Amino acid sequence: MSSPDEQHANQASAESETTHGAVIDPRGREIPITESMIQQACSELDKQWVKPRDENPA
């Protein structure tokens, strides 16, 4: 079993390896895309979703 310090180091390493996305703000600064940002975007899309109408009704 690994120590808490080793677990933290492994987690930090994994997080840095998977951090690839960013947005550029109006001032040209690079803002990393976070899981929270993705969850918020998905939530907004869920609110706007409309069931497609059936094009071939029985």
Z-matrix of the N, CA and C atoms (Angstrom, degrees):
N
C 1 1.457
C 2 1.523 1 108.39
N 3 1.321 2 117.89 1 138.71
C 4 1.459 3 120.86 2 -178.09
C 5 1.527 4 110.58 3 -88.69
N 6 1.316 5 115.19 4 154.93
C 7 1.464 6 121.30 5 -179.72
C 8 1.526 7 109.51 6 -73.46
N 9 1.339 8 117.20 7 161.62
C 10 1.469 9 119.39 8 176.90
C 11 1.527 10 112.59 9 -57.65
N 12 1.352 11 117.37 10 -35.79
C 13 1.463 12 119.90 11 178.24
C 14 1.523 13 111.29 12 -64.22
N 15 1.338 14 116.66 13 -40.96
C 16 1.466 15 120.58 14 178.79
C 17 1.523 16 110.50 15 -66.80
N 18 1.339 17 116.41 16 -39.88
C 19 1.461 18 120.41 17 179.22
C 20 1.525 19 110.17 18 -63.44
N 21 1.342 20 116.42 19 -42.36
C 22 1.465 21 120.35 20 179.29
C 23 1.530 22 110.63 21 -64.11
N 24 1.321 23 116.36 22 -42.82
C 25 1.466 24 120.58 23 179.16
C 26 1.518 25 110.55 24 -62.85
N 27 1.335 26 117.22 25 -41.84
C 28 1.465 27 120.81 26 178.78
C 29 1.521 28 110.81 27 -64.89
N 30 1.340 29 116.81 28 -41.18
C 31 1.459 30 120.63 29 179.98
C 32 1.528 31 110.02 30 -65.89
N 33 1.324 32 117.15 31 -44.39
C 34 1.463 33 120.61 32 179.37
C 35 1.522 34 110.48 33 -61.75
N 36 1.328 35 116.64 34 -39.87
C 37 1.460 36 120.75 35 178.99
C 38 1.520 37 110.37 36 -64.58
N 39 1.336 38 116.95 37 -44.66
C 40 1.463 39 121.17 38 -179.89
C 41 1.522 40 110.26 39 -63.74
N 42 1.336 41 117.31 40 -40.85
C 43 1.458 42 120.35 41 -179.83
C 44 1.522 43 111.13 42 -64.96
N 45 1.322 44 117.47 43 -41.31
C 46 1.458 45 119.11 44 -179.03
C 47 1.525 46 111.36 45 -68.89
N 48 1.321 47 117.22 46 -30.07
C 49 1.461 48 120.52 47 178.79
C 50 1.522 49 111.64 48 -73.25
N 51 1.338 50 117.97 49 -27.41
C 52 1.453 51 120.85 50 -176.38
C 53 1.527 52 112.53 51 -98.48
N 54 1.325 53 118.62 52 0.46
C 55 1.453 54 121.80 53 178.62
C 56 1.520 55 108.90 54 -87.49
N 57 1.328 56 115.73 55 100.34
C 58 1.458 57 119.87 56 -176.37
C 59 1.518 58 112.99 57 -124.45
N 60 1.321 59 117.38 58 -23.54
C 61 1.454 60 119.09 59 -173.50
C 62 1.514 61 112.90 60 -96.00
N 63 1.312 62 115.47 61 148.11
C 64 1.457 63 121.40 62 176.72
C 65 1.520 64 108.95 63 -154.93
N 66 1.316 65 115.55 64 156.86
C 67 1.458 66 121.78 65 172.14
C 68 1.526 67 107.17 66 -115.75
N 69 1.300 68 116.31 67 155.94
C 70 1.455 69 121.59 68 178.41
C 71 1.528 70 107.70 69 -106.52
N 72 1.336 71 116.22 70 122.73
C 73 1.461 72 119.42 71 -179.18
C 74 1.534 73 110.16 72 -79.85
N 75 1.335 74 117.53 73 172.87
C 76 1.472 75 120.58 74 -177.12
C 77 1.533 76 114.31 75 -57.75
N 78 1.325 77 117.04 76 -22.59
C 79 1.469 78 120.26 77 179.42
C 80 1.526 79 112.36 78 -90.84
N 81 1.336 80 116.41 79 2.33
C 82 1.457 81 120.35 80 178.08
C 83 1.514 82 114.43 81 87.59
N 84 1.323 83 117.21 82 9.06
C 85 1.464 84 120.57 83 179.49
C 86 1.524 85 109.94 84 -83.79
N 87 1.315 86 115.99 85 143.11
C 88 1.462 87 122.24 86 179.06
C 89 1.527 88 108.48 87 -87.71
N 90 1.338 89 116.52 88 121.81
C 91 1.460 90 122.21 89 -179.46
C 92 1.528 91 107.80 90 -112.84
N 93 1.341 92 118.34 91 116.62
C 94 1.467 93 120.37 92 179.66
C 95 1.532 94 111.28 93 -61.23
N 96 1.317 95 116.44 94 139.49
C 97 1.459 96 121.56 95 176.67
C 98 1.521 97 107.72 96 -80.69
N 99 1.333 98 116.08 97 125.22
C 100 1.460 99 121.39 98 -177.71
C 101 1.524 100 110.77 99 -103.10
N 102 1.313 101 115.53 100 164.44
C 103 1.462 102 120.33 101 176.12
C 104 1.523 103 110.13 102 -60.12
N 105 1.314 104 116.89 103 -38.39
C 106 1.461 105 121.29 104 178.72
C 107 1.528 106 111.42 105 -60.36
N 108 1.313 107 117.12 106 -41.03
C 109 1.467 108 121.44 107 178.48
C 110 1.525 109 110.52 108 -62.72
N 111 1.315 110 116.43 109 -42.01
C 112 1.464 111 121.02 110 179.96
C 113 1.521 112 110.32 111 -66.59
N 114 1.341 113 117.00 112 -43.64
C 115 1.461 114 120.54 113 179.28
C 116 1.524 115 111.06 114 -62.50
N 117 1.326 116 117.34 115 -40.31
C 118 1.459 117 120.90 116 178.82
C 119 1.528 118 110.66 117 -64.34
N 120 1.320 119 116.89 118 -43.03
C 121 1.467 120 120.66 119 179.03
C 122 1.525 121 110.88 120 -62.86
N 123 1.331 122 116.72 121 -42.52
C 124 1.468 123 120.39 122 178.92
C 125 1.523 124 110.81 123 -64.10
N 126 1.324 125 116.67 124 -39.69
C 127 1.458 126 121.02 125 178.32
C 128 1.525 127 110.92 126 -62.04
N 129 1.321 128 117.04 127 -43.21
C 130 1.461 129 120.97 128 177.97
C 131 1.526 130 111.13 129 -63.72
N 132 1.314 131 117.25 130 -40.82
C 133 1.468 132 120.60 131 177.72
C 134 1.521 133 111.17 132 -64.46
N 135 1.344 134 116.87 133 -39.84
C 136 1.467 135 120.55 134 177.88
C 137 1.524 136 110.89 135 -60.30
N 138 1.327 137 117.57 136 -38.88
C 139 1.466 138 121.31 137 -179.68
C 140 1.527 139 111.27 138 -65.84
N 141 1.328 140 117.22 139 -31.57
C 142 1.460 141 121.84 140 -175.89
C 143 1.524 142 113.52 141 -90.88
N 144 1.327 143 116.98 142 -8.42
C 145 1.457 144 120.70 143 -174.52
C 146 1.525 145 110.66 144 -66.06
N 147 1.311 146 115.92 145 135.76
C 148 1.460 147 122.92 146 177.22
C 149 1.514 148 107.24 147 -124.98
N 150 1.336 149 116.06 148 132.66
C 151 1.459 150 120.25 149 179.40
C 152 1.532 151 109.25 150 -62.98
N 153 1.333 152 117.10 151 129.82
C 154 1.469 153 119.56 152 178.02
C 155 1.530 154 110.31 153 -63.29
N 156 1.308 155 115.46 154 144.03
C 157 1.467 156 117.79 155 177.90
C 158 1.521 157 109.15 156 -77.59
N 159 1.299 158 116.10 157 151.58
C 160 1.459 159 121.98 158 -178.99
C 161 1.527 160 108.58 159 -77.16
N 162 1.328 161 116.48 160 115.56
C 163 1.465 162 120.65 161 -178.67
C 164 1.525 163 112.63 162 -79.04
N 165 1.325 164 117.43 163 -15.67
C 166 1.466 165 121.96 164 179.88
C 167 1.525 166 109.91 165 -125.86
N 168 1.345 167 117.61 166 70.34
C 169 1.474 168 118.61 167 -179.33
C 170 1.528 169 111.12 168 -64.71
N 171 1.294 170 114.47 169 146.21
C 172 1.472 171 120.07 170 -178.27
C 173 1.502 172 112.19 171 -74.70
